[in-house]
Amino acid sequence: MKAVVLGGTGACGKAILASLLSSSAVERVVTIGRRPVTVPDQAQLEQSGKLVQVTTEMAAIAQAEDAFKGADVVMCAFGTTRKQAGSAEAFKKIDQEYVVAAAATAKRAGVPHFMYISSHGASASSWFLYLQSKGQTENGIIAQKFDKVSILRPGLLDRGDESRFVEKFAMVFTSGCKTTTIGEAMRELAAAYLTDKASSGDAVQYVDDATIRRLGKQ
Ligand SMILES: NC(=O)c1ccc[n+]([C@@H]2O[C@H](COP(=O)([O-])OP(=O)(O)OC[C@H]3O[C@@H](n4cnc5c(N)ncnc54)[C@H](OP(=O)(O)O)[C@@H]3O)[C@@H](O)[C@H]2O)c1
């Protein structure tokens, strides 16, 4: 498998990378982001060609088309919060426009499969900015007409040491889906599609929290 990872420096992105880089079935991983990711055995992985890091501002993602070429799958763990972005407008630009622009670039580069970490409750018609943005982003990705789109909709994420206050509070009442679970589940889903495209079901696949946990063996 040859994969491109977007958002590799984030909590989920790091777990996706760890899952991919530890698998002998993965030939090459390209990260695309505004800064490179630090991983164990980095020099060796880069020397072997298994890990390639491409640095670009997301606003210029369309110019990074070559970095997507030859990939079997794009795994997108890119995103932000309204608080981090600073305004609703900035949030939508980052969380939605950049992701859809990346999907359009991947499609032009000929990538057949796009995977995106959305959220439980995502809906383009939601009254909540976050869920509305995720729903509209899903639709923007689907509109590119990939052979396969996998939309993961986890509930609360357990982001380990990177958990935000509100996430830590919520985890008093319920267990979050671990980022390592997300990483394993995405690799499993991508491998399953590569192995047997014919029986992989609908072109657009929604993966709920329970299925993510089952696939990620949590
Ligand atoms: N927290 C939850 O409970 C929860 C639940 C369901 C779904 N989700 C969704 O899951 C996805 C992954 O979450 P996560 O916790 O792994 O996210 P995260 O740790 O905040 O990582 C976000 C990634 O996006 C990149 N990014 C953000 N803004 C950027 C910008 N302006 N330009 C370039 N890169 C930018 C970050 O790069 P830098 O490192 O360079 O900033 C990082 O790689 C998100 O879409 C999130 O909304 C979260």
The ligand as an SDF file (V2000), in Angstrom:
LIG
                    3D

 48 52  0  0  0  0  0  0  0  0999 V2000
  -11.6000   15.7150   19.6000 N   0  0  0  0  0  0  0  0  0  0  0  0
  -12.6100   14.9060   19.3780 C   0  0  0  0  0  0  0  0  0  0  0  0
  -13.2370   14.3500   20.3010 O   0  0  0  0  0  0  0  0  0  0  0  0
  -13.0030   14.5740   17.9520 C   0  0  0  0  0  0  0  0  0  0  0  0
  -14.0680   13.7320   17.7540 C   0  0  0  0  0  0  0  0  0  0  0  0
  -14.4100   13.3880   16.4630 C   0  0  0  0  0  0  0  0  0  0  0  0
  -13.6820   13.8710   15.3850 C   0  0  0  0  0  0  0  0  0  0  0  0
  -12.6390   14.7380   15.5780 N   0  0  0  0  0  0  0  0  0  0  0  0
  -11.9080   15.2160   14.3780 C   0  0  0  0  0  0  0  0  0  0  0  0
  -10.8080   14.3640   14.1300 O   0  0  0  0  0  0  0  0  0  0  0  0
   -9.8500   15.0400   13.3300 C   0  0  0  0  0  0  0  0  0  0  0  0
   -8.4540   14.7890   13.8930 C   0  0  0  0  0  0  0  0  0  0  0  0
   -8.4230   15.2580   15.2260 O   0  0  0  0  0  0  0  0  0  0  0  0
   -7.0470   15.4310   16.0190 P   0  0  0  0  0  0  0  0  0  0  0  0
   -7.4300   15.5360   17.4450 O   0  0  0  0  0  0  0  0  0  0  0  0
   -6.0560   14.3990   15.6040 O   0  0  0  0  0  0  0  0  0  0  0  0
   -6.5780   16.8820   15.4960 O   0  0  0  0  0  0  0  0  0  0  0  0
   -5.2660   17.6940   15.9310 P   0  0  0  0  0  0  0  0  0  0  0  0
   -4.4510   16.9470   16.9120 O   0  0  0  0  0  0  0  0  0  0  0  0
   -5.7430   19.0580   16.3300 O   0  0  0  0  0  0  0  0  0  0  0  0
   -4.4480   17.7690   14.5470 O   0  0  0  0  0  0  0  0  0  0  0  0
   -4.9030   18.5610   13.4940 C   0  0  0  0  0  0  0  0  0  0  0  0
   -3.9870   18.4770   12.2960 C   0  0  0  0  0  0  0  0  0  0  0  0
   -4.4000   19.4720   11.3380 O   0  0  0  0  0  0  0  0  0  0  0  0
   -3.3010   20.3310   11.0500 C   0  0  0  0  0  0  0  0  0  0  0  0
   -3.7280   21.7300   10.9120 N   0  0  0  0  0  0  0  0  0  0  0  0
   -4.6510   22.3870   11.6370 C   0  0  0  0  0  0  0  0  0  0  0  0
   -4.7500   23.6700   11.2080 N   0  0  0  0  0  0  0  0  0  0  0  0
   -3.8670   23.8120   10.1890 C   0  0  0  0  0  0  0  0  0  0  0  0
   -3.5170   24.8700    9.3020 C   0  0  0  0  0  0  0  0  0  0  0  0
   -4.0970   26.0810    9.3890 N   0  0  0  0  0  0  0  0  0  0  0  0
   -2.5810   24.6520    8.3560 N   0  0  0  0  0  0  0  0  0  0  0  0
   -1.9820   23.4600    8.2460 C   0  0  0  0  0  0  0  0  0  0  0  0
   -2.2630   22.3940    9.0490 N   0  0  0  0  0  0  0  0  0  0  0  0
   -3.1950   22.5740   10.0000 C   0  0  0  0  0  0  0  0  0  0  0  0
   -2.3820   20.2550   12.2500 C   0  0  0  0  0  0  0  0  0  0  0  0
   -1.0840   20.6640   11.8450 O   0  0  0  0  0  0  0  0  0  0  0  0
   -0.1080   21.4090   12.8750 P   0  0  0  0  0  0  0  0  0  0  0  0
    0.4150   20.3520   13.7870 O   0  0  0  0  0  0  0  0  0  0  0  0
    0.9500   21.9960   11.9950 O   0  0  0  0  0  0  0  0  0  0  0  0
   -0.9460   22.4320   13.5970 O   0  0  0  0  0  0  0  0  0  0  0  0
   -2.5160   18.7730   12.6200 C   0  0  0  0  0  0  0  0  0  0  0  0
   -1.6800   17.9960   11.8040 O   0  0  0  0  0  0  0  0  0  0  0  0
  -10.2650   16.5160   13.3490 C   0  0  0  0  0  0  0  0  0  0  0  0
  -10.8570   16.8420   12.1190 O   0  0  0  0  0  0  0  0  0  0  0  0
  -11.2890   16.5870   14.4710 C   0  0  0  0  0  0  0  0  0  0  0  0
  -12.2280   17.6220   14.2530 O   0  0  0  0  0  0  0  0  0  0  0  0
  -12.2780   15.0740   16.8380 C   0  0  0  0  0  0  0  0  0  0  0  0
  1  2  1  0
  2  3  2  0
  2  4  1  0
  4  5  1  0
  4 48  2  0
  5  6  2  0
  6  7  1  0
  7  8  2  0
  8  9  1  0
  8 48  1  0
  9 10  1  0
  9 46  1  0
 10 11  1  0
 11 12  1  0
 11 44  1  0
 12 13  1  0
 13 14  1  0
 14 15  2  0
 14 16  1  0
 14 17  1  0
 17 18  1  0
 18 19  2  0
 18 20  1  0
 18 21  1  0
 21 22  1  0
 22 23  1  0
 23 24  1  0
 23 42  1  0
 24 25  1  0
 25 26  1  0
 25 36  1  0
 26 27  1  0
 26 35  1  0
 27 28  2  0
 28 29  1  0
 29 30  1  0
 29 35  2  0
 30 31  1  0
 30 32  2  0
 32 33  1  0
 33 34  2  0
 34 35  1  0
 36 37  1  0
 36 42  1  0
 37 38  1  0
 38 39  2  0
 38 40  1  0
 38 41  1  0
 42 43  1  0
 44 45  1  0
 44 46  1  0
 46 47  1  0
M  CHG  2   8   1  16  -1
M  END
$$$$
